[in-house]
Amino acid sequence: MFYTSTRDKQQQLTASQAILQGIAQDGGLFVPNELPKMTFDWQQLSQQSYQQIAELILAKFLTDYTAEEIAYCVKSAYDDKFDTEEIAPIKQVGSQYILELFHGNTIAFKDMALSILPYLMTVAAKKNNLTEKIVILTATSGDTGKAAMAGFADVDNTQIIVFYPKDGVSQIQERQMITQKGNNTHVVAIKGNFDDAQTMVKNLFADQELATLLKSRGYQFSSANSINIGRLVPQIVYYVYTYAQLIKQQAIQIGDKINITVPTGNFGNILAAHYAKQIGVPINKLICASNDNNVLVDFFNKGIYDKQRPFVVTSSPSMDILVSSNLERLVYQLAQEDTQITAHLMQQLADEGHYHISQEMHAALQDYYADFATEAQTAQEIADQLTTHHYLMDPHTAVAANVAKKYQQQTQDVTPMVIVSTASPYKFPRSVVEAVETVNDEHDFELIETIQRLSQVPVPAAVTSIINAEILHHTVVEVEDMKQSILNILS
Ligand SMILES: *Cc1c(COP(=O)(O)O)cnc(C)c1O
């Protein structure tokens, strides 16, 4: 198997090369030239560990890695950094199943892939005899930055630079980032929103002058954002694991379909579910849940992608995104892998701020359902879940739960529903507590105890470890100064 750009099929890379490069030179995203054909023995898989299933899936997608290399990466990533042996536990809450993806280092789902990406990348560097040091350049809406730094801190021959929107992340998220240790970690706040940061990072990746300059200093860029195939592939694993675990829990019989609702921002998590379905996991509907930044809802319902709308800061900041990068990979499939159509639509988005897909392309979206939850509905959902099921959700998960409910009410579909939970309520204590009680002007840290009382879940180490940690990063820059700050860091 090899990887090609969504905008140019002439570019063909091995998996390890695609992981090192992150994004294609033409601005497109790498996609597998064909998806692996798999026949799953669910009886057997239901007895397997997360790590075993990870090895199985990674081997199918990362075909130039040896079995030993994959085993090493999996073993190094999915160890006691996670606070449960299950890695991604599936809990029955009422009649639904909650897939908890927040048991890693930074208590959000980004850990699922960013725990393994540094290993995939360092192995890739060795395989390809890379002489330059890798510079991970990342724009974050709050969760990716910390999870990427946790993964890459003190990894030999790497530097990591994270840009985050100064006023666009929770206090806990900011504290997690600015206390990050490691002599290769760099954190820069920008005066702008996540889209500003992400667009500038994409431009800097495509900046050949910058690339040449950095090469002369011994550096090469790569990406830890979900545009990197090294993030996407490890995310397929937990959908296979979920199905196997639901068999084990006797929640479903082999062959039964399941629905999956994913709280969506950059379209990486749900795209992994889409790939899981295509390689043979019995998934019925993929339900795309947005917050007030509901650009994807319009895309699925009307076939129009229009980023020209107000950017809303919500209680689910990791989904405050108007340009969902990974959607390009779906658009490419909808266009029957036509790179010209894909490139044209993406160019239109960049130039005019919107694009239309054809009726044929829109008709191919039958597997999807999309809706959004307002801020009031999200808060109400947190309160309802707590009252009815004694389960405390973070706002991102609550967006998904609310949209799943809307889907079921509208369609009367009784297919078992998996709701993907992408963050611990401890990561967004203010919004969570505000949904159920009155909050005055306490700092997020003072709300931790309330979360513990409400959830009956012990405070995770990810939170206790940052409360008194020293603040190590102080830089704040304008968006247009991001390039200069990179040059300063790598001087
Ligand atoms: C990143 C993130 C999301 C959105 O995931 P995408 O892959 O970008 O769609 C949702 N919830 C949380 C908590 C996240 O960190």
The ligand as an SDF file (V2000), in Angstrom:
LIG
                    3D

 15 15  0  0  0  0  0  0  0  0999 V2000
  -10.0840   17.3400   18.9710 C   0  0  0  0  0  0  0  0  0  0  0  0
  -11.3060   17.1260   19.7610 C   0  0  0  0  0  0  0  0  0  0  0  0
  -12.5580   16.9320   19.1560 C   0  0  0  0  0  0  0  0  0  0  0  0
  -12.7450   16.9870   17.6610 C   0  0  0  0  0  0  0  0  0  0  0  0
  -12.1340   15.9170   17.0210 O   0  0  0  0  0  0  0  0  0  0  0  0
  -11.8410   16.0060   15.4520 P   0  0  0  0  0  0  0  0  0  0  0  0
  -11.0510   14.8030   15.1280 O   0  0  0  0  0  0  0  0  0  0  0  0
  -11.0710   17.2690   15.2570 O   0  0  0  0  0  0  0  0  0  0  0  0
  -13.1570   16.0530   14.7650 O   0  0  0  0  0  0  0  0  0  0  0  0
  -13.6560   16.7100   19.9680 C   0  0  0  0  0  0  0  0  0  0  0  0
  -13.5430   16.7050   21.3100 N   0  0  0  0  0  0  0  0  0  0  0  0
  -12.3680   16.8900   21.9330 C   0  0  0  0  0  0  0  0  0  0  0  0
  -12.3290   16.9090   23.4120 C   0  0  0  0  0  0  0  0  0  0  0  0
  -11.2020   17.0930   21.1850 C   0  0  0  0  0  0  0  0  0  0  0  0
  -10.0320   17.2840   21.8110 O   0  0  0  0  0  0  0  0  0  0  0  0
  1  2  1  0
  2  3  1  0
  2 14  2  0
  3  4  1  0
  3 10  2  0
  4  5  1  0
  5  6  1  0
  6  7  2  0
  6  8  1  0
  6  9  1  0
 10 11  1  0
 11 12  2  0
 12 13  1  0
 12 14  1  0
 14 15  1  0
M  END
$$$$
